[in-house]
Amino acid sequence: MTAPPARLQRLEQALQDQGKPWRLAPVVEALQALRGGPCTVAVTTGAALGDLTRVDHPSQRMRYLGFTPSAYAPGERRRQGGSTKAGHIHARRALREGAWASRSPAQVRRPLHLRLEKVPKAIQALSWQAQGRLCQRSRPLSARGNHANPVVGAIARELSAFRWALAQEVPRTL
């Protein structure tokens, strides 16, 4: 893997510096504990969704992001279609980007290891649990011959639940 260009590094550093006094900075730091969740993705999620703990259950957040299947019930039958794609497009896109990284086998490489050093043990444990679960979920879906995009959509849906759980672990200072 090659190093990111100098311009990208400067932009990431500026984003981190400006995000430190932000009231959602602890949540953004916790979101970076997930694989596929570098600073830009975590800040995008925080800016788009605000306080991730506003909802009581992660399924409410999934509905808001448009990760639930559409339904059609003309009579006695109920048919489900693709995801509704409602909600905030930037947050959904950031989650899908993280989901692409979560499909590969669970492991902690150097960039993620450096981000994990900054967060409490409970968040580290939840991050590792998310890696295992998301990889385990994507394997059978891919093995069935499903196209990669619906698989990533399913992983992004579960990833949104893990992001909600990570936000629950952050101490309340808001």
N, C-alpha and C positions, 0 to 999 in steps of 0.2 A: 504494500500500500504506500503510495507516495504522500509526501507532506502537502498540506493544503497551501495554496499560493499565499504570498505575504499579504496581499490585499484582504483576503478572506480572514486571515489571522487577525489583522488590525480591526476589521469590522466586528469579529467575535469578541475581541478584547474590549472594544468600545461599548458593545452591547452589555457585556458583563459589568463594566464599570458604571454604566448608567442604570443598571438594574439593581444595584446594591441597596439604594435607599427605598426602593419600591416596596409597598406593603405585601406584595405577593412573592417577594424574593425567597423566603424559606420554602414555599411551595415549588417555585421554579427550580431551586436547588435539589429538592427531593425528586422532581420529575426527571432530572438529569441522571438519576441513578438507574433508569431503565436503558436497555440497549436500544439504539436508534433514537435516543432522546438527547442530542447535544443541546447546547445553549440556545441556538436559534429555534429549534423545535419546541423546547420547553417554554421559552418566552412567547412564542406564537400561541401556544395553547393557553398560557396564562392570560395573555392580552385578549384573546378571542373569547374565552369562557369566563374569565374573572375567577371568583372563588369557586373552586371545584366541589366544595362541601356544601353548597347551597341546597343540593338535592338530598333526599333521604336515602335513596337507593341508586346504584349505578345504572339500573335499567332506565331510569328517568333521564339520565345524561345520554344514554344511547339513543333514546327516542329524540332528544333535542338535536343530536348530531346527525340523525338520519341513518343510523345503522340498524334499524329494525326493519323487518320485511314488510312490504306493502301487502294489503289484504283485499280480497274481492269476495263478497259473499252474496251472490244473486238470489239464493234461496236456501235450501238445506245444506248445500255444499259451501265450504269455505276454502278459497284458494289463496296461496301466498305467492307473492312475486318477489322481485328484487328489492334491494334496500330503497327507502323512500328518498334519500339524498336531500332531506330537509335540513335546516339548521345552518350553522356557520361553516362556510366552505373552507376557510383557512384552517380552522381547527380540525375539520375532517381530513383535509389534505395532510396536515402535520401528523395526525394519527396514522394515516396510511403510509407515510414515509417511515415512521417508526415500525410499522408492521412488517415492511419489507425486510428490515434488519432482524426482526424477531423470528423469522422463519428458519434460520440456520440453527444448528445445534447449540445448546447452552454452553457458554464459555465466557470468561472474563478476560478481555484483552487489555492492553495498557491504557488506552484512552478511557475506557469504562472504569478500570481499576482506580485511576486518578480521580475520577468523579465520585466513586464510591467511598473513597477515604474521607470525604467531606461530610458525609451524612451519618446519622445514628445507625446502630446495629439493626434495629427493627426495620428500618427502610432498606438496609442492605439485604436482609433476609427476604423481604417482600420482593425485592428486585430479582433475587435468584429464583424465587418461586415463580415469578412471572416468566422468566426466561424458559424454565423447564416446561411450564404449562403451555406457553404459546408455541414452542417448538413441537411439543407433543400433540397439540391440536392441529398444526399445519401438516404434519406427516401423513395421516390417513386421508386428509382432504386432497392432498397432492397425489397420493398413491391411487386414489380412485379415478384419476384422470381429469380432475377438475382443472379448468384454466386458472392461471396464477392470479388473475385479478379478483375473482370471487373468494379465493382462499385468503388473499390479503385483506379483503373486506371483513371476513369472519375474524381474522386475527386482530384487525383494528378495533372491532367491536369489543373483543375481550381486553384489548390493551386499554380501551377507555375505562373499563371497570378497574383495571389495575391502577390507572392514574388516579381514579377516585379514591381507591384504597390508600395509595401513597399520600394523597392530600389529607386523608383522615389521620394519618400518623404524625403529621407535622403539628408541633405545639401551637396552640391558638395564641397569637399575639396581634391578631387583626382587630 
